[in-house]
């Protein structure tokens, strides 16, 4: 009995995590290895063009990226970094027209014309109305550049819904976590720690 209970909790948790609305993609050149780097720094955005809310969000994302990279043995170094990190956030708004109906059978129901005993002849069109639904999608792009070679060595992209403004920080944290989940740990730090 206890095994069934544990198994059902495992299945429910797996389905919940598998149905995450946040999608991530990573890409790197085939001949490029990222795990030999040790240090990183951020390319700072132009703060004059950003509002206060965006600055706070950028700062929180920067802290989250630093925490993820420290877990993988990379160290921040503003003086002489091997990797330069640049990230950007974009939002896209999509408008969808949704047809709703007061008819219990739906907008087009089992019949186009609903029966109304109070109307002339007893038949009248079913009541339908259109509603505009706005869906916002956020995209985060994180690029890592080799400072010496001045070329892109790794890119992570996260896409997810940002319909609720109160949840944008939580969505950003989840995106960073999922983007850096596949990022390789630094082998250079492990070698220097062993010596």
Secondary structure, DSSP 8 states (H G I E B T S, - for coil): -HHHHHHHHHHHHHHHHHT-S-EEEEE--TT---TT--EEEE----GGGS-HHHHHHHHHHHHHHHHHHHHTT-EE-SSS-SEEEEEEEEEEEEEEEEEEESSTT-SS-SSSEEE-TTSGGGEEE--EEEEEEEEEEEEEEEEEEETTTTEEEEEEEEEEE--SGGGHHHHHHHHHHHHTTSS---HHHHHHHH-
